[in-house]
Amino acid sequence: MKKILLLSDTHSHMDDTILKYVQQADEVWHAGDIGDLAVTDTLKKWKPLRAVYGNIDDDKARLEFPLHNRFMCEDVDVWITHIGGYPGKYNPNIRAELTANPPKLFICGHSHILKVMFDKKLNLLHMNPGAAGKSGFHDVRTMLRFAIDGDKIKDLEIIEIEKRV
């Protein structure tokens, strides 16, 4: 079983609250808009990291991280990208591939809106952890944590970090 901390849209922000949850995870996944690579460098010091770059990320981030990261975690096929959309409104750039070969877990960021939805048509779970950073229009900073146990995704928790000021 692996305990996952899922975050996105840090926009160069890292703090002790995020790191407290990082320490409780087995792996950290970042769904893009990292900002300063000091964020991912810090995360990698604590736990294994899987990440993608987002639309605000510079050339350094794009050299270090892919646009799409598809991998197996235990027996779950996972696909992380930054601008992915959500069930019924997937990004046109990935819709054909997603429909032809759907993962069990599809993760994206970008919207700053926390959303977890099951797509009955593609038989996949969609997750967007919202935004853990302080830049953007969101009112509350959020992350998700969950466990992958064999082929099961379980123990999903929404983490509300704080109301932005």
C-alpha positions as CSV (number, residue, x, y, z in Angstrom):
1,M,0.0,0.0,0.0
2,K,1.2,3.5,-0.9
3,K,0.0,6.7,0.8
4,I,0.0,9.5,-1.8
5,L,-0.1,13.3,-1.2
6,L,-1.4,15.0,-4.4
7,L,-0.9,18.7,-5.0
8,S,-0.9,21.2,-7.8
9,D,-0.6,24.8,-8.6
10,T,2.0,25.7,-5.9
11,H,3.1,28.7,-8.0
12,S,6.5,28.8,-6.2
13,H,5.0,28.5,-2.7
14,M,6.1,25.9,-0.1
15,D,5.4,26.1,3.7
16,D,5.6,24.0,6.8
17,T,1.9,22.9,6.5
18,I,2.5,21.3,3.2
19,L,5.7,19.7,4.5
20,K,3.8,18.3,7.5
21,Y,1.6,16.3,5.1
22,V,4.5,15.4,2.8
23,Q,6.1,13.7,5.8
24,Q,3.0,11.5,6.3
25,A,3.0,10.3,2.7
26,D,5.0,7.6,0.9
27,E,5.1,9.5,-2.4
28,V,4.2,13.1,-3.5
29,W,2.6,13.8,-6.8
30,H,2.5,17.3,-8.3
31,A,0.1,18.1,-11.1
32,G,1.9,21.1,-12.5
33,D,2.3,24.9,-12.2
34,I,5.2,24.2,-9.9
35,G,6.7,27.7,-10.2
36,D,10.2,27.8,-8.7
37,L,12.0,24.4,-8.8
38,A,12.9,25.0,-5.2
39,V,9.4,23.6,-4.5
40,T,10.1,20.3,-6.2
41,D,13.7,20.2,-4.9
42,T,12.3,20.5,-1.4
43,L,9.7,17.8,-2.0
44,K,12.3,15.4,-3.4
45,K,14.4,15.8,-0.2
46,W,11.6,14.3,1.8
47,K,9.8,11.8,-0.4
48,P,9.8,10.3,-3.9
49,L,8.2,12.7,-6.3
50,R,6.2,12.3,-9.5
51,A,5.4,15.5,-11.3
52,V,4.5,17.3,-14.6
53,Y,5.1,20.8,-15.7
54,G,2.2,23.3,-16.1
55,N,1.5,26.3,-18.3
56,I,3.3,28.8,-15.9
57,D,6.5,26.6,-15.6
58,D,9.7,27.7,-17.3
59,D,12.2,25.8,-19.5
60,K,14.0,24.4,-16.4
61,A,10.8,22.7,-15.2
62,R,10.0,21.5,-18.7
63,L,13.4,19.9,-19.0
64,E,13.0,18.2,-15.6
65,F,9.4,17.1,-15.8
66,P,7.2,15.8,-18.6
67,L,3.9,17.3,-19.9
68,H,2.3,13.9,-19.3
69,N,3.3,11.3,-16.7
70,R,1.8,7.9,-17.1
71,F,2.8,5.1,-14.8
72,M,1.7,2.2,-12.6
73,C,1.4,2.6,-8.9
74,E,0.9,-0.8,-7.5
75,D,-1.9,-2.2,-9.8
76,V,-3.4,1.2,-10.7
77,D,-2.7,2.9,-14.1
78,V,-2.2,6.6,-13.4
79,W,-2.0,9.5,-15.8
80,I,-1.0,13.0,-14.6
81,T,-1.1,16.1,-16.7
82,H,-1.7,19.7,-15.9
83,I,-4.4,20.8,-18.3
84,G,-6.7,17.8,-18.6
85,G,-10.2,19.0,-18.0
86,Y,-12.7,16.7,-16.3
87,P,-15.4,14.1,-17.3
88,G,-17.5,15.4,-20.1
89,K,-15.1,18.4,-20.7
90,Y,-11.7,16.8,-21.3
91,N,-8.9,18.8,-23.0
92,P,-9.3,18.3,-26.8
93,N,-5.5,17.7,-27.0
94,I,-5.8,14.5,-25.0
95,R,-9.4,13.4,-25.5
96,A,-8.7,10.9,-28.2
97,E,-5.9,9.2,-26.4
98,L,-7.8,9.3,-23.1
99,T,-10.8,7.7,-24.7
100,A,-8.8,5.0,-26.6
101,N,-6.7,4.0,-23.6
102,P,-8.2,5.4,-20.3
103,P,-6.2,5.0,-17.1
104,K,-7.8,3.9,-13.8
105,L,-6.8,7.3,-12.2
106,F,-6.6,10.5,-14.2
107,I,-5.1,13.5,-12.4
108,C,-4.8,17.1,-13.5
109,G,-4.5,20.6,-12.0
110,H,-4.8,24.0,-13.7
111,S,-8.3,25.1,-12.6
112,H,-7.4,25.7,-8.9
113,I,-10.8,24.0,-8.2
114,L,-10.7,20.8,-6.2
115,K,-12.7,18.2,-8.0
116,V,-13.0,14.4,-7.6
117,M,-15.4,12.7,-10.1
118,F,-16.0,9.2,-11.4
119,D,-16.3,9.0,-15.2
120,K,-18.7,6.2,-15.8
121,K,-18.2,6.4,-19.6
122,L,-14.4,5.8,-19.4
123,N,-14.5,3.9,-16.0
124,L,-11.9,6.1,-14.5
125,L,-11.5,8.3,-11.4
126,H,-10.7,11.9,-12.1
127,M,-8.9,14.0,-9.4
128,N,-7.9,17.6,-9.3
129,P,-6.4,18.6,-5.9
130,G,-7.1,22.3,-6.4
131,A,-4.3,24.7,-5.6
132,A,-1.8,24.4,-2.7
133,G,-0.1,27.8,-3.5
134,K,-1.1,31.3,-2.7
135,S,-1.4,32.7,-6.3
136,G,-4.7,32.6,-8.1
137,F,-8.3,33.1,-7.6
138,H,-9.0,30.3,-5.2
139,D,-10.2,31.1,-1.6
140,V,-8.9,28.0,0.1
141,R,-5.6,26.2,-0.5
142,T,-6.2,22.5,-0.9
143,M,-4.5,19.2,-1.5
144,L,-5.7,15.5,-1.6
145,R,-4.4,12.5,0.0
146,F,-5.3,8.9,-0.6
147,A,-3.9,5.4,-0.6
148,I,-3.4,2.9,-3.4
149,D,-3.6,-0.7,-2.2
150,G,-3.2,-3.1,-5.1
151,D,-5.8,-2.1,-7.6
152,K,-7.9,-0.1,-5.1
153,I,-7.9,3.7,-4.6
154,K,-9.1,4.3,-1.0
155,D,-9.0,6.5,2.1
156,L,-9.4,9.7,0.0
157,E,-9.1,12.9,2.1
158,I,-9.5,16.5,1.2
159,I,-7.0,18.7,3.0
160,E,-7.9,22.4,3.3
161,I,-4.8,24.2,4.3
162,E,-6.0,27.7,5.0
163,K,-8.2,30.4,3.7
164,R,-6.1,32.7,1.6
165,V,-5.6,36.3,2.7
